[in-house]
Amino acid sequence: MLKQLVCPPTAIRLACGQRRAGRSPTLPVVLTLLATWLLASCSPEAQDAAGGPRYPDWSGQWQRIGSLNWPPEGYAVAGPAPLTPEYKAIYDRNQALRAEGILAGDPPATCLPPGMPRMMKMSFPMEIIITPAITYIYADWESQIRRVYTDGRDWPEYILPEFNGYSIGNWRDDDGDGTYDTLAIETRGIKGPRSIDSTGVVLHENDGTVVFEEIFRRDADTLENRITTIDDAFTGPWTINQQYSHVTEDIVWVEYVCAEGNRHIQLGDEWYFLNDELGILEPTRAGQPALIPAPAAAAAPATP
């Protein structure tokens, strides 16, 4: 209905003309039409059509800059994760298990999605598709997609938890040049289990994570995402500045399907590595026996 009333003065003029001619609608109807038009004029579609701020061109491919550690500069430079004592103990336990070849604290090792905020590390490139009502962020890693709603909606009473959560955003024209510069996003309703990266830093099991982002173009070739993660595993908000480089020519999109290429197998609490050539599950830690399929039963001799 609102899209149909983006340019409604004609409807209002017709209504007023009918009233002057002695026919309905009444004045309240005219006022209702006018109020509806005023609301519709605030929609993204109306702003764009009326010469409001333009949406930026973020087309092309965006590739991660920096480390796959959550801090792009790496933990050696940024320092350790700001973990609470409880989750520091979980991290230490994960490190001990990893030293034994057990991939503890890294849910994507079993082909679970990385979820938010880890998705935005972009192990593989991403594409951003902007429309007035929704901005889509598409990642080659497991063909993940985020929908960032920019249509002015409020938070729903119930959010169905998803690994990428539920995101509401708004556009800002920070420099007043008539083109939106920054997409500010808040994401809630993120389900687990999740880790912040592959180093064993896990997020709280209560799945109460809230993620704030500000995505903007640093320069012609660089997109920056200022990501702030609030989670009960951390002592306070944790902010990083993740950058992505722009590719516009000879773009190659690489499909990654975890179930197709993953060689890590978890059986109970034990981890193994699948060796296709030998047909065995190789050990991943010292003292762990290899699992070798039992040989096929010898065929019974033919009866003369």
N, C-alpha and C positions, 0 to 999 in steps of 0.2 A: 504494500500500500504506500509506504513512504517513497519508494523508488518511483512510483507513478506520480507522486506529488512533488517531485524535485522542482518542477516549474509549474506551480498551481495557480498563479495569478489569473489565468484564463478561467479556471473553474470558479474562482471567487467573483470575477467580473460577471460571469454568467448568472451566478446566484443573486448578485445584487441587481442585475438586470431583470431577473424574474420577479424580485420583490418590488421594483419600481413599476413593473407592469401589472402589479396587483396579484401576483401569483406567489405561492410558496417558493423557496423556503423562507422561514422567518429569520429575524436577526440572530437568534442563538445559533442557528445552523451556519450562518455566515461567520460568526465568531469562532465556531468550532472548526470550520475550514481554515480560517486564518491561523488559529493556534496550531493546527496540524501542519500547515505550511511552514510555520516558524520552527517547529521541531524538526521537520524534514530538512530544512535549510542548514541545520547543524550536522547532518550526516556527512561521512567522508565523500560520498558521491556528489552531494550538493556543493561542498566546499571546492572540490576539484572542478566541477562544471562552472562554478561561479568565479573562478579565478583565484581560489585559495591556494595554499601551499601545494607545490607539486611533489610527487613522490620521487625518491631518488632512483637512479638506475644502478642496481647492484647485480645486474645480470652477469653471466659468465661463471667461471669456476673459482672457488676459493680454497686454497690449500693452507694447512696449518704451518705456522712459523714457530720454531722452537721445539723443546723437548716434549715427549709424551708424558713426562711427569706432570702432575697438576700445575705446579708453577712452571711456566714456559722456560724459565732460565735454569730449571733443575733444582733439586733440593740442596745440592752442594753450595749453590749461591743463595737460594731463598731461605734456607734453613728448614727444619723439620715441620711437619704438619702440626697445627695448634690443637693437639688432642687433649681431652680430659684424662685424668688418671685412669679411669675405667677403660677408655678406648686406647690409651697408650699401652696398657697391659695386653689388650687384644692385639694391637699391632705387634708388640714384642713376641707374643705367642705365634702370630702368623709368620714372623721372620724366622723363628726357630723351625717351624714346619717347612718353610720354603728352603731352608738350608738342607733339609732332608729330602728335597725333591717333591714336596707336596705343594700344590699351587693354591695355598690358602689365601683368602682375602682378595680373590679376583674372580667374581662371578662370571664374567664373559669367557673365562677359560672353559666353562661348560656350555658355551653358546647362549647364555642369557644376554639380553641387550645391555649395553653399558648404562643406559638411562641418563637422567639429568642429575648433576650437571656434566658428567663425564662425556656425554655425547658431543658436547661442544669442543672437545679436544680435537675432534676430526682426524682420527687415524687415517681416514680416506677423505678425499675432497667433498665439499658441499656446494649446493646450489641454493640461491635465495630467490623466491618468486613472490613479488609484491603485488597485492591487490588492495583496494581500499578497505575491505572488511577483514581479510585474513592475509597474513604473511606466512608463506610456507618455507620451512628450512628442511632441505632434503639432503640426507647424508648417504654416501655410497656404502658406508659400513652397515651391513645388514639391511640396506634399503630402508633406513629409518626416516620418519617424517615427523616434523613438529608443525603444529598449527598454532600460530600466535594470533589471537583474535584482537582486532583493532577496530571493532565496530561499536565501541562504547558500552558493551555489555558489562554487567556486574557479575560477581562470583555466584555461581549456582549454589543452591542450598546443599546439594550433594555432588561431590566430584568422584567419579569412578576412577580409582587409582590406576595409573599407567606408568610404565617405566619412564616415559618422557614427560609425564605430568600434564597439567592443564595450564595453559599460558594465556595471559591477557596482557596486551601491550598498548602503548600509545606513542604517536609520532610527535617529535618536537622540531620546530624550526629555530634552532639555537642562535643562528647569526642573522635571522630576519631577512634572508635574501630571497624568500619566496619558495624555497625548496626544503623539504624536511631533511634534517641532518641526522637525527638520533632516533632509534627505536628503543624505547624503554620497556622492559618486560618483567613481569612477575610470574613465577611458576610455582604452583602448589600441586598437591595430590599425586606425589611421586611414590611409586611402590618400590619395594626392594625384593631381594637383597641387592645392594649396590656398593661399589667402591669408588673412591674419587679418582683412582688411576690403577695401574697394574702392580703397584708396589706393596699392597697389603693394607692400605689405609681405607678402612671400611666406614660407611655412614651408619648412623644410629639405626637400630632395629625397629624403632618406633615409627619410622618412615614419615617423620614430621618435617622433612627438609623443605625449606623455602629458598628459592633462587631468584636473585635480582640481576638483570643484565642491562647494560647500555651499549648498544651496537651502533657504531658510527664509522665513517670513513676517515682514517687518519691522513691519507693522501691518496693520490690517484691510483696507486697500486696496492694499498694496504687497508684492510678492514680491521677494526679493533673491537673487541668485546670485553667490557669491564664486568666481570662476573663476581658477584658476592654470594657466597653460600652460607646460609644459617642452618645449623644442624646441631643436635644435642651431643654429637660425638666431639664437637669442637668447643674450645673455651670461649669463643666469640665468633663474630662474622669473619669469614676468610675471603679476601678479595684478590683476584689475579687479573692481569691484563693480557688476554689472549689475542694474538694477531694472526691474520690470514693474508696470504699474498694472492693477487688477482691474476688469473689466466684468462685470456680472451681469444687466443688463436691456437689452432691445433689441439683443441681440448679432447682429452681421452677420459671417458668415464669407465672405471673399473668395477665390475660387479664383484662383491665379496659376500659369499654365503658361508657362514661359519660351519654349518653342518657338513658342507662339502669338503672343506679343507682342514677341519680340526682333527688333530691326532691325539689329543689329550682325552683319556678315559678315566672316569672316577668310578670305582667300585667300593661302595661303603665309604670308609675313611681313607682308602688307598688310591693313589694316582698311578696310572700307567701310560706308556706311550705306544701308540699303535704302529707296528712295523708291517706295512703291507707286503713287502717283498718276502719276509720270512713267515708271515702269518702268525705273529706272536704279539703279546703285550709285553713290551720291554719294561724293566724296572726303572724307576725314576729316583731311587735313593739306595744307598749302600745297604746291603743285607736283604733287600726285597727280592723275592724270587720272581723269575719271569713266568708268565702264564702261557703255557704252550698247549694248544688244543690236543686232545687225545688222538692218537693215530686211528685211522679208520680200521674197523675190524677186518681181519683177513677174510677174503672170500672163501667160502667152503668149497672143497674140491668137488668137481663135477662127478656125478654118479655114472659109472660106466653103463 
